[in-house]
Amino acid sequence: MSVPPQPRIAFLTGQSDPGRCALSPAQRRVLERLADAAPDLDCTPQNFPWIADTAPWRAVPLLRASLANGRQWLAARRGSLSPFAATEIEAARSRLREAPRTLLLAGSCGLSLLDALVAGFDDAQRARLRVVAYGAVAPRWPRCIDGAALRGDRDRIARWFGPAGGPPPQSLACGHLDYLDHAAVVDAARAQFAWLRGFA
């Protein structure tokens, strides 16, 4: 007898190291804190597009990471996910559709990727998604998706290229690369636990 999918928490950011979905040490620490607080929820141990057999995480130079994320952001702005394989994208969409509810931790261009990913979702499917967007770089907040936005007071990238619409951002004392060192990301995710469990 198959076990029905649990509500999920997952990271959705660009791939700074293209082809690898492994979480960075900072992402793993955040996910571990959330898993400890909510063992009944499925905390996905990979980044978007959530490929389980991904190569291990490795540090990459900042310029290379920025170019990779920039390419993914530009594609997503056009509604395309061309930097990713079509089979990976369809598997990611199926993953979102099958879970009763999913909370996405969307850093930097992750919100743009989400907007492209769910372009074909109807309002009912979108209502089963929520986002904690930190340092969001996107032209707009995806329609019919609720959540929270965090923006660093030293994050010029998010200030210049942040999304139109969506929740007003909570200001944090950090820059574009420092969000996961701030307790506010975990706090914002924990504030969605009742919704994830179907109590709100």
Z-matrix of the N, CA and C atoms (Angstrom, degrees):
N
C 1 1.459
C 2 1.523 1 109.40
N 3 1.332 2 117.41 1 125.38
C 4 1.461 3 120.24 2 -176.58
C 5 1.525 4 110.73 3 -77.77
N 6 1.322 5 114.85 4 146.39
C 7 1.454 6 121.41 5 178.86
C 8 1.525 7 108.32 6 -89.23
N 9 1.342 8 118.59 7 129.37
C 10 1.466 9 119.13 8 -179.73
C 11 1.525 10 110.81 9 -65.08
N 12 1.332 11 117.78 10 148.57
C 13 1.472 12 120.09 11 -179.99
C 14 1.526 13 111.36 12 -59.90
N 15 1.330 14 115.16 13 143.70
C 16 1.463 15 121.28 14 175.36
C 17 1.528 16 109.72 15 -86.69
N 18 1.332 17 116.66 16 161.27
C 19 1.469 18 118.47 17 167.82
C 20 1.528 19 109.48 18 -57.50
N 21 1.324 20 116.40 19 145.60
C 22 1.464 21 120.44 20 -170.86
C 23 1.515 22 112.79 21 -122.53
N 24 1.326 23 113.17 22 152.77
C 25 1.457 24 122.53 23 167.68
C 26 1.524 25 106.05 24 -123.13
N 27 1.327 26 116.77 25 132.50
C 28 1.470 27 119.29 26 -178.07
C 29 1.520 28 110.29 27 -150.41
N 30 1.311 29 115.31 28 148.40
C 31 1.466 30 121.18 29 172.69
C 32 1.523 31 109.50 30 -80.25
N 33 1.331 32 114.48 31 142.10
C 34 1.466 33 120.92 32 173.88
C 35 1.520 34 106.74 33 -138.26
N 36 1.326 35 115.11 34 93.55
C 37 1.458 36 121.09 35 176.08
C 38 1.532 37 107.21 36 -130.99
N 39 1.302 38 116.21 37 172.04
C 40 1.451 39 119.24 38 173.16
C 41 1.527 40 110.90 39 -66.69
N 42 1.307 41 115.65 40 163.42
C 43 1.460 42 120.75 41 175.95
C 44 1.523 43 109.08 42 -92.84
N 45 1.314 44 116.23 43 103.11
C 46 1.461 45 120.04 44 176.50
C 47 1.514 46 111.15 45 -64.86
N 48 1.321 47 116.08 46 -27.27
C 49 1.459 48 123.03 47 176.85
C 50 1.529 49 106.28 48 -119.04
N 51 1.338 50 118.24 49 90.03
C 52 1.467 51 120.94 50 -171.24
C 53 1.525 52 113.29 51 -51.36
N 54 1.328 53 114.67 52 136.02
C 55 1.450 54 121.03 53 179.38
C 56 1.512 55 114.26 54 93.24
N 57 1.332 56 117.26 55 -8.02
C 58 1.471 57 120.78 56 -179.42
C 59 1.524 58 110.01 57 -115.35
N 60 1.329 59 115.19 58 131.25
C 61 1.468 60 121.45 59 178.98
C 62 1.526 61 111.44 60 -107.72
N 63 1.317 62 117.80 61 5.65
C 64 1.461 63 120.08 62 -178.64
C 65 1.525 64 110.33 63 -65.19
N 66 1.323 65 116.47 64 141.50
C 67 1.461 66 121.24 65 178.82
C 68 1.522 67 110.79 66 -75.68
N 69 1.312 68 115.16 67 147.10
C 70 1.459 69 120.70 68 174.07
C 71 1.526 70 109.23 69 -72.59
N 72 1.330 71 118.20 70 163.83
C 73 1.471 72 119.14 71 176.39
C 74 1.519 73 112.86 72 -54.99
N 75 1.343 74 118.59 73 -39.93
C 76 1.469 75 120.67 74 179.77
C 77 1.520 76 110.73 75 -66.17
N 78 1.322 77 117.89 76 -40.48
C 79 1.467 78 120.90 77 177.41
C 80 1.524 79 110.82 78 -64.59
N 81 1.323 80 116.90 79 -40.83
C 82 1.471 81 120.04 80 178.72
C 83 1.525 82 111.08 81 -62.31
N 84 1.328 83 117.12 82 -40.77
C 85 1.464 84 119.75 83 179.54
C 86 1.525 85 111.11 84 -62.30
N 87 1.327 86 116.84 85 -43.52
C 88 1.466 87 120.53 86 178.26
C 89 1.523 88 109.98 87 -61.83
N 90 1.328 89 116.99 88 -46.87
C 91 1.462 90 120.82 89 -178.06
C 92 1.527 91 111.23 90 -63.69
N 93 1.324 92 117.18 91 -38.39
C 94 1.466 93 120.14 92 178.46
C 95 1.529 94 111.09 93 -64.00
N 96 1.322 95 117.71 94 -39.20
C 97 1.459 96 120.63 95 178.23
C 98 1.524 97 110.69 96 -64.55
N 99 1.313 98 116.59 97 -39.95
C 100 1.460 99 120.20 98 179.03
C 101 1.524 100 111.13 99 -70.10
N 102 1.332 101 117.54 100 -40.02
C 103 1.462 102 120.96 101 179.23
C 104 1.521 103 111.00 102 -65.16
N 105 1.329 104 117.02 103 -38.55
C 106 1.463 105 120.18 104 178.21
C 107 1.527 106 111.07 105 -64.32
N 108 1.333 107 115.99 106 -35.71
C 109 1.468 108 120.57 107 -178.59
C 110 1.525 109 112.49 108 -80.15
N 111 1.312 110 117.25 109 -20.20
C 112 1.470 111 120.54 110 -175.02
C 113 1.525 112 110.70 111 -144.39
N 114 1.333 113 118.22 112 72.59
C 115 1.470 114 120.36 113 -178.25
C 116 1.525 115 113.60 114 -65.78
N 117 1.339 116 117.62 115 -13.53
C 118 1.467 117 120.77 116 179.01
C 119 1.529 118 112.70 117 -83.20
N 120 1.323 119 117.24 118 -6.54
C 121 1.462 120 120.87 119 -180.00
C 122 1.529 121 110.25 120 -102.22
N 123 1.308 122 116.36 121 151.92
C 124 1.462 123 122.77 122 178.97
C 125 1.527 124 108.61 123 -88.87
N 126 1.306 125 116.66 124 107.97
C 127 1.465 126 122.00 125 177.70
C 128 1.529 127 108.10 126 -96.58
N 129 1.310 128 116.67 127 107.20
C 130 1.465 129 122.75 128 -173.32
C 131 1.529 130 110.34 129 -70.08
N 132 1.338 131 118.17 130 121.64
C 133 1.467 132 120.15 131 -174.23
C 134 1.526 133 115.10 132 -85.06
N 135 1.336 134 117.65 133 19.92
C 136 1.462 135 121.52 134 175.07
C 137 1.528 136 109.04 135 -132.14
N 138 1.319 137 114.46 136 160.10
C 139 1.456 138 121.65 137 173.05
C 140 1.541 139 108.74 138 -87.81
N 141 1.325 140 115.93 139 166.10
C 142 1.457 141 122.36 140 176.34
C 143 1.526 142 110.98 141 -52.88
N 144 1.343 143 118.71 142 137.83
C 145 1.458 144 129.45 143 2.76
C 146 1.527 145 115.17 144 -90.36
N 147 1.326 146 116.50 145 30.85
C 148 1.475 147 123.12 146 167.33
C 149 1.527 148 113.02 147 64.91
N 150 1.331 149 115.81 148 47.34
C 151 1.462 150 122.08 149 177.50
C 152 1.528 151 108.24 150 -87.31
N 153 1.324 152 116.38 151 121.49
C 154 1.465 153 120.68 152 -172.22
C 155 1.527 154 113.11 153 -69.24
N 156 1.343 155 117.87 154 -34.59
C 157 1.467 156 119.82 155 -175.29
C 158 1.528 157 111.95 156 -95.60
N 159 1.316 158 116.49 157 35.96
C 160 1.454 159 121.48 158 -179.32
C 161 1.531 160 111.39 159 -69.28
N 162 1.326 161 115.20 160 156.45
C 163 1.463 162 120.24 161 175.07
C 164 1.532 163 109.58 162 -68.77
N 165 1.328 164 117.96 163 156.37
C 166 1.471 165 120.66 164 -178.91
C 167 1.529 166 112.24 165 -62.22
N 168 1.334 167 115.32 166 154.75
C 169 1.459 168 120.84 167 176.61
C 170 1.529 169 109.76 168 -64.10
N 171 1.328 170 115.82 169 146.71
C 172 1.456 171 121.78 170 172.21
C 173 1.523 172 107.85 171 -146.60
N 174 1.293 173 115.15 172 148.88
C 175 1.467 174 119.53 173 178.02
C 176 1.524 175 108.94 174 -71.61
N 177 1.335 176 115.73 175 141.07
C 178 1.466 177 120.31 176 176.53
C 179 1.528 178 108.21 177 -126.80
N 180 1.320 179 117.92 178 151.53
C 181 1.468 180 119.86 179 178.82
C 182 1.530 181 111.22 180 -58.71
N 183 1.323 182 115.84 181 147.39
C 184 1.454 183 121.44 182 -175.77
C 185 1.535 184 111.96 183 -58.46
N 186 1.326 185 118.05 184 -41.46
C 187 1.462 186 120.37 185 -178.95
C 188 1.520 187 110.82 186 -62.81
N 189 1.315 188 116.55 187 -44.55
C 190 1.469 189 120.18 188 179.19
C 191 1.528 190 110.81 189 -63.06
N 192 1.335 191 116.47 190 -43.16
C 193 1.466 192 120.43 191 178.86
C 194 1.527 193 110.66 192 -62.72
N 195 1.332 194 116.50 193 -41.87
C 196 1.457 195 120.63 194 -179.34
C 197 1.523 196 111.52 195 -64.42
N 198 1.327 197 117.25 196 -41.16
C 199 1.463 198 120.55 197 178.69
C 200 1.527 199 111.39 198 -64.88
N 201 1.332 200 116.50 199 -41.14
C 202 1.471 201 120.01 200 179.02
C 203 1.519 202 110.97 201 -63.97
N 204 1.335 203 116.89 202 -45.86
C 205 1.461 204 120.25 203 179.64
C 206 1.526 205 111.44 204 -66.79
N 207 1.331 206 116.63 205 -37.41
C 208 1.448 207 120.07 206 178.29
C 209 1.522 208 111.97 207 -62.84
N 210 1.314 209 116.68 208 -40.65
C 211 1.471 210 120.41 209 178.09
C 212 1.523 211 110.88 210 -63.03
N 213 1.332 212 116.50 211 -42.64
C 214 1.469 213 120.02 212 179.33
C 215 1.525 214 111.10 213 -66.73
N 216 1.334 215 116.85 214 -39.13
C 217 1.469 216 120.81 215 178.98
C 218 1.526 217 111.46 216 -64.42
N 219 1.342 218 116.54 217 -44.38
C 220 1.463 219 119.70 218 179.98
C 221 1.527 220 111.35 219 -62.71
N 222 1.330 221 116.69 220 -40.00
C 223 1.466 222 119.68 221 177.47
C 224 1.518 223 110.82 222 -64.58
N 225 1.343 224 116.82 223 -44.93
C 226 1.461 225 120.76 224 -178.17
C 227 1.525 226 111.46 225 -63.99
N 228 1.331 227 117.31 226 -35.14
C 229 1.472 228 120.45 227 176.81
C 230 1.529 229 111.51 228 -58.77
N 231 1.321 230 116.11 229 -30.39
C 232 1.465 231 121.00 230 178.41
C 233 1.533 232 111.71 231 -88.41
N 234 1.351 233 116.15 232 4.60
C 235 1.460 234 120.26 233 -178.61
C 236 1.515 235 113.45 234 81.50
N 237 1.338 236 117.13 235 14.63
C 238 1.460 237 121.87 236 -176.61
C 239 1.528 238 110.52 237 -110.30
N 240 1.324 239 115.51 238 148.65
C 241 1.464 240 121.77 239 171.78
C 242 1.524 241 109.01 240 -119.24
N 243 1.336 242 115.86 241 36.42
C 244 1.458 243 121.85 242 -173.74
C 245 1.530 244 114.80 243 -60.33
N 246 1.350 245 120.94 244 -25.72
C 247 1.460 246 117.32 245 176.64
C 248 1.533 247 113.97 246 -66.40
N 249 1.345 248 117.03 247 -11.47
C 250 1.461 249 121.72 248 -178.39
C 251 1.528 250 109.46 249 -111.99
N 252 1.336 251 116.14 250 153.43
C 253 1.465 252 120.38 251 179.86
C 254 1.529 253 110.15 252 -68.76
N 255 1.327 254 116.38 253 144.12
C 256 1.464 255 121.21 254 -178.93
C 257 1.524 256 111.59 255 -59.27
N 258 1.331 257 117.13 256 -37.91
C 259 1.472 258 119.95 257 179.57
C 260 1.530 259 111.02 258 -66.29
N 261 1.334 260 117.03 259 -35.71
C 262 1.459 261 120.78 260 178.03
C 263 1.530 262 110.91 261 -66.88
N 264 1.315 263 116.39 262 -41.33
C 265 1.465 264 120.81 263 -179.41
C 266 1.516 265 110.74 264 -65.67
N 267 1.323 266 117.51 265 -42.92
C 268 1.463 267 119.26 266 -179.80
C 269 1.534 268 110.49 267 -66.66
N 270 1.330 269 116.80 268 -37.12
C 271 1.473 270 119.72 269 176.85
C 272 1.528 271 110.56 270 -65.14
N 273 1.331 272 117.27 271 -38.45
C 274 1.467 273 120.85 272 178.20
C 275 1.523 274 110.64 273 -64.98
N 276 1.322 275 117.17 274 -42.99
C 277 1.474 276 120.43 275 177.78
C 278 1.530 277 110.87 276 -62.43
N 279 1.325 278 116.77 277 -42.18
C 280 1.462 279 119.89 278 178.47
C 281 1.516 280 111.00 279 -62.71
N 282 1.310 281 115.98 280 -37.51
C 283 1.461 282 120.38 281 179.36
C 284 1.525 283 110.85 282 -62.64
N 285 1.320 284 117.09 283 -41.81
C 286 1.460 285 120.26 284 178.08
C 287 1.525 286 111.40 285 -68.14
N 288 1.323 287 116.98 286 -37.08
C 289 1.462 288 120.08 287 -178.02
C 290 1.530 289 111.97 288 -70.77
N 291 1.339 290 117.02 289 -32.71
C 292 1.470 291 118.89 290 -172.88
C 293 1.523 292 113.27 291 -81.69
N 294 1.322 293 117.92 292 -24.57
C 295 1.471 294 120.33 293 -178.27
C 296 1.530 295 110.01 294 -77.68
N 297 1.336 296 117.75 295 142.62
C 298 1.464 297 118.76 296 178.38
C 299 1.523 298 112.44 297 -61.94
N 300 1.330 299 117.55 298 -38.51
C 301 1.454 300 123.14 299 175.99
C 302 1.526 301 107.81 300 -153.64
N 303 1.330 302 116.17 301 147.27
C 304 1.467 303 121.04 302 -179.49
C 305 1.517 304 109.24 303 -137.12
N 306 1.326 305 115.29 304 130.75
C 307 1.463 306 122.48 305 171.85
C 308 1.523 307 107.67 306 -104.32
N 309 1.324 308 116.10 307 123.56
C 310 1.459 309 121.45 308 -178.13
C 311 1.523 310 109.88 309 -107.92
N 312 1.321 311 116.16 310 130.04
C 313 1.457 312 122.79 311 174.85
C 314 1.525 313 106.21 312 -95.85
N 315 1.326 314 115.31 313 99.59
C 316 1.467 315 121.22 314 -169.50
C 317 1.520 316 110.00 315 -105.22
N 318 1.320 317 115.66 316 107.85
C 319 1.456 318 120.77 317 178.60
C 320 1.510 319 111.45 318 -99.22
N 321 1.328 320 116.29 319 144.00
C 322 1.458 321 124.01 320 174.23
C 323 1.531 322 111.92 321 52.18
N 324 1.351 323 118.29 322 -114.52
C 325 1.466 324 119.65 323 -176.63
C 326 1.519 325 113.01 324 -80.39
N 327 1.327 326 118.14 325 4.13
C 328 1.460 327 121.19 326 -179.56
C 329 1.516 328 113.18 327 -58.43
N 330 1.333 329 117.49 328 -35.22
C 331 1.464 330 119.80 329 179.85
C 332 1.529 331 111.13 330 -67.17
N 333 1.324 332 117.45 331 -37.17
C 334 1.473 333 120.60 332 174.84
C 335 1.525 334 110.69 333 -65.11
N 336 1.333 335 116.47 334 -42.50
C 337 1.455 336 119.94 335 177.99
C 338 1.524 337 110.69 336 -61.47
N 339 1.336 338 116.88 337 -41.46
C 340 1.462 339 120.30 338 178.86
C 341 1.524 340 110.98 339 -61.97
N 342 1.330 341 117.05 340 -43.55
C 343 1.460 342 120.60 341 -179.26
C 344 1.526 343 110.68 342 -58.33
N 345 1.330 344 116.78 343 -41.98
C 346 1.469 345 120.14 344 177.70
C 347 1.530 346 111.26 345 -71.02
N 348 1.318 347 116.47 346 -37.46
C 349 1.466 348 121.22 347 -176.53
C 350 1.521 349 111.76 348 -63.87
N 351 1.327 350 117.36 349 -39.02
C 352 1.469 351 120.56 350 -174.04
C 353 1.530 352 112.07 351 -101.66
N 354 1.306 353 117.92 352 17.31
C 355 1.467 354 120.63 353 -177.36
C 356 1.523 355 112.07 354 -54.69
N 357 1.321 356 118.15 355 -34.16
C 358 1.456 357 121.65 356 -179.09
C 359 1.514 358 114.42 357 -92.14
N 360 1.339 359 118.45 358 2.46
C 361 1.464 360 121.71 359 -178.69
C 362 1.532 361 109.67 360 -78.27
N 363 1.327 362 116.11 361 141.89
C 364 1.461 363 119.35 362 174.15
C 365 1.532 364 109.40 363 -83.69
N 366 1.335 365 116.19 364 176.00
C 367 1.466 366 120.46 365 -174.98
C 368 1.524 367 111.81 366 -62.81
N 369 1.330 368 117.86 367 -35.52
C 370 1.461 369 120.83 368 -179.99
C 371 1.531 370 110.95 369 -66.28
N 372 1.321 371 116.83 370 -40.26
C 373 1.469 372 120.10 371 177.88
C 374 1.525 373 110.86 372 -67.67
N 375 1.327 374 116.86 373 -39.71
C 376 1.463 375 120.83 374 179.07
C 377 1.530 376 111.54 375 -66.06
N 378 1.334 377 116.74 376 -32.41
C 379 1.461 378 120.43 377 -179.18
C 380 1.525 379 112.11 378 -66.63
N 381 1.332 380 118.23 379 -15.29
C 382 1.461 381 121.50 380 177.50
C 383 1.525 382 112.12 381 -91.94
N 384 1.348 383 116.18 382 9.59
C 385 1.461 384 121.95 383 177.47
C 386 1.520 385 109.48 384 -118.93
N 387 1.310 386 116.16 385 142.03
C 388 1.455 387 121.83 386 168.43
C 389 1.521 388 108.45 387 -135.91
N 390 1.334 389 115.10 388 159.44
C 391 1.461 390 120.44 389 -173.66
C 392 1.522 391 110.26 390 -133.03
N 393 1.325 392 115.77 391 137.23
C 394 1.457 393 121.69 392 160.34
C 395 1.525 394 104.73 393 -107.95
N 396 1.332 395 115.62 394 106.05
C 397 1.464 396 121.41 395 -176.29
C 398 1.518 397 109.12 396 -100.62
N 399 1.320 398 116.92 397 120.91
C 400 1.465 399 121.28 398 179.61
C 401 1.525 400 109.13 399 -118.27
N 402 1.350 401 114.41 400 123.84
C 403 1.460 402 119.16 401 -177.18
C 404 1.510 403 112.56 402 63.68
N 405 1.343 404 116.82 403 37.28
C 406 1.464 405 120.94 404 -172.03
C 407 1.524 406 112.31 405 -63.15
N 408 1.329 407 114.85 406 131.28
C 409 1.462 408 123.42 407 174.50
C 410 1.524 409 106.02 408 -119.52
N 411 1.338 410 115.57 409 102.96
C 412 1.465 411 120.70 410 -174.59
C 413 1.521 412 108.56 411 -163.17
N 414 1.329 413 117.43 412 150.52
C 415 1.464 414 118.64 413 178.14
C 416 1.525 415 113.12 414 -70.79
N 417 1.337 416 117.22 415 -28.22
C 418 1.472 417 119.95 416 -177.86
C 419 1.526 418 108.87 417 -155.51
N 420 1.325 419 114.54 418 159.34
C 421 1.466 420 120.92 419 172.55
C 422 1.534 421 107.42 420 -80.35
N 423 1.341 422 118.93 421 134.41
C 424 1.474 423 119.60 422 -179.25
C 425 1.528 424 111.64 423 -59.29
N 426 1.318 425 116.72 424 134.96
C 427 1.461 426 120.79 425 -175.68
C 428 1.529 427 111.52 426 -66.91
N 429 1.320 428 115.32 427 148.36
C 430 1.474 429 123.75 428 175.22
C 431 1.526 430 113.10 429 61.52
N 432 1.318 431 117.57 430 22.98
C 433 1.466 432 121.34 431 175.39
C 434 1.521 433 107.48 432 -123.37
N 435 1.324 434 115.51 433 122.63
C 436 1.457 435 121.66 434 -177.60
C 437 1.529 436 108.94 435 -89.22
N 438 1.326 437 115.43 436 172.82
C 439 1.458 438 118.83 437 176.04
C 440 1.505 439 112.93 438 156.59
N 441 1.324 440 115.18 439 -158.57
C 442 1.462 441 122.52 440 -178.32
C 443 1.520 442 108.86 441 -133.11
N 444 1.328 443 115.52 442 148.19
C 445 1.466 444 121.68 443 178.58
C 446 1.515 445 109.42 444 -121.40
N 447 1.322 446 116.03 445 135.33
C 448 1.460 447 123.08 446 178.02
C 449 1.522 448 107.78 447 -121.86
N 450 1.333 449 116.58 448 134.54
C 451 1.470 450 120.20 449 -179.62
C 452 1.517 451 109.68 450 -138.04
N 453 1.314 452 116.72 451 126.79
C 454 1.456 453 121.48 452 179.68
C 455 1.514 454 112.60 453 -73.03
N 456 1.321 455 115.84 454 143.74
C 457 1.470 456 118.79 455 -179.74
C 458 1.523 457 112.47 456 -71.77
N 459 1.340 458 117.48 457 -11.91
C 460 1.468 459 121.76 458 175.13
C 461 1.530 460 112.07 459 -110.48
N 462 1.317 461 116.56 460 13.34
C 463 1.470 462 121.70 461 -177.33
C 464 1.525 463 109.71 462 -95.40
N 465 1.327 464 116.24 463 86.55
C 466 1.457 465 119.83 464 -179.80
C 467 1.520 466 112.06 465 -68.06
N 468 1.332 467 117.51 466 -31.75
C 469 1.465 468 120.61 467 -179.00
C 470 1.527 469 109.99 468 -61.59
N 471 1.342 470 116.58 469 -48.98
C 472 1.464 471 120.04 470 -179.59
C 473 1.528 472 111.31 471 -69.37
N 474 1.319 473 117.00 472 -33.17
C 475 1.466 474 119.34 473 178.88
C 476 1.532 475 110.73 474 -67.21
N 477 1.331 476 116.72 475 -39.76
C 478 1.466 477 120.53 476 -178.34
C 479 1.536 478 112.14 477 -78.55
N 480 1.339 479 116.77 478 -35.95
C 481 1.464 480 120.85 479 -171.43
C 482 1.528 481 113.05 480 -119.24
N 483 1.322 482 116.39 481 19.11
C 484 1.459 483 120.21 482 179.48
C 485 1.518 484 111.92 483 -68.86
N 486 1.339 485 116.69 484 162.46
C 487 1.470 486 120.72 485 -171.96
C 488 1.520 487 113.74 486 -75.27
N 489 1.322 488 115.33 487 149.32
C 490 1.460 489 121.37 488 167.62
C 491 1.519 490 107.84 489 -79.99
N 492 1.338 491 116.31 490 143.51
C 493 1.445 492 120.46 491 -179.73
C 494 1.517 493 111.80 492 77.78
N 495 1.320 494 115.90 493 -172.26
C 496 1.452 495 121.34 494 -179.75
C 497 1.514 496 112.10 495 80.65
N 498 1.322 497 116.89 496 -177.60
C 499 1.456 498 120.85 497 -178.64
C 500 1.525 499 111.48 498 -69.89
N 501 1.327 500 118.33 499 148.76
C 502 1.464 501 119.21 500 175.23
C 503 1.526 502 110.01 501 -63.26
N 504 1.333 503 117.02 502 135.31
C 505 1.470 504 118.40 503 -176.03
C 506 1.521 505 113.09 504 -72.09
N 507 1.322 506 114.48 505 140.71
C 508 1.468 507 121.33 506 170.90
C 509 1.522 508 107.75 507 -81.77
N 510 1.315 509 116.93 508 130.70
C 511 1.466 510 120.70 509 -177.98
C 512 1.526 511 110.61 510 -84.06
N 513 1.338 512 115.41 511 133.98
C 514 1.463 513 122.37 512 177.34
C 515 1.520 514 109.53 513 -121.47
N 516 1.309 515 115.99 514 156.07
C 517 1.461 516 121.33 515 176.48
C 518 1.529 517 108.95 516 -87.49
N 519 1.342 518 115.95 517 81.20
C 520 1.468 519 119.32 518 -179.35
C 521 1.522 520 109.37 519 -164.62
N 522 1.332 521 115.70 520 170.66
C 523 1.445 522 122.92 521 174.78
C 524 1.518 523 110.84 522 -104.94
N 525 1.326 524 116.74 523 -170.79
C 526 1.469 525 121.10 524 -172.03
C 527 1.524 526 113.22 525 -66.07
N 528 1.310 527 117.74 526 -26.81
C 529 1.462 528 120.32 527 -175.33
C 530 1.524 529 113.48 528 -102.52
N 531 1.323 530 118.08 529 6.28
C 532 1.466 531 120.50 530 -169.86
C 533 1.519 532 115.09 531 -112.77
N 534 1.313 533 119.10 532 5.23
C 535 1.467 534 120.67 533 -171.68
C 536 1.525 535 113.10 534 -59.38
N 537 1.313 536 116.94 535 -41.45
C 538 1.463 537 119.63 536 -173.65
C 539 1.518 538 112.94 537 -74.27
N 540 1.333 539 117.18 538 -6.26
C 541 1.463 540 120.72 539 172.22
C 542 1.526 541 110.94 540 -87.12
N 543 1.336 542 116.60 541 -2.43
C 544 1.456 543 122.66 542 -174.76
C 545 1.528 544 108.99 543 -104.41
N 546 1.318 545 117.65 544 134.19
C 547 1.467 546 121.58 545 -178.61
C 548 1.523 547 112.71 546 -64.18
N 549 1.336 548 117.95 547 -18.78
C 550 1.458 549 120.80 548 -175.44
C 551 1.525 550 112.66 549 -62.72
N 552 1.324 551 118.82 550 -29.73
C 553 1.469 552 120.78 551 179.96
C 554 1.524 553 109.62 552 -66.26
N 555 1.326 554 116.80 553 -47.93
C 556 1.465 555 120.79 554 177.42
C 557 1.528 556 110.23 555 -63.47
N 558 1.318 557 116.84 556 -42.65
C 559 1.468 558 120.29 557 -179.79
C 560 1.524 559 111.30 558 -61.22
N 561 1.332 560 116.80 559 -42.49
C 562 1.463 561 120.17 560 179.85
C 563 1.527 562 111.08 561 -65.78
N 564 1.329 563 116.85 562 -37.04
C 565 1.467 564 120.13 563 177.01
C 566 1.529 565 110.66 564 -68.12
N 567 1.320 566 116.88 565 -43.06
C 568 1.462 567 119.93 566 -179.65
C 569 1.524 568 111.30 567 -63.95
N 570 1.307 569 117.40 568 -29.71
C 571 1.465 570 120.64 569 177.96
C 572 1.531 571 111.76 570 -65.24
N 573 1.331 572 117.67 571 -14.66
C 574 1.467 573 121.88 572 179.40
C 575 1.529 574 112.78 573 -97.89
N 576 1.325 575 118.22 574 2.02
C 577 1.466 576 119.94 575 -176.90
C 578 1.526 577 112.00 576 -60.50
N 579 1.331 578 117.69 577 -42.88
C 580 1.471 579 119.83 578 -179.11
C 581 1.526 580 110.26 579 -61.24
N 582 1.333 581 116.46 580 -42.47
C 583 1.467 582 119.51 581 177.20
C 584 1.527 583 110.80 582 -63.19
N 585 1.329 584 117.56 583 -44.66
C 586 1.459 585 120.72 584 -179.72
C 587 1.520 586 111.14 585 -57.57
N 588 1.323 587 116.41 586 -37.85
C 589 1.469 588 121.23 587 -178.21
C 590 1.524 589 112.39 588 -82.36
N 591 1.329 590 117.51 589 -0.84
C 592 1.454 591 120.61 590 177.32
C 593 1.508 592 114.65 591 85.28
N 594 1.338 593 117.05 592 15.30
C 595 1.471 594 120.95 593 -178.32
C 596 1.516 595 112.92 594 -94.90
N 597 1.329 596 117.17 595 -1.57
C 598 1.468 597 119.57 596 -177.72
C 599 1.524 598 109.84 597 -142.10
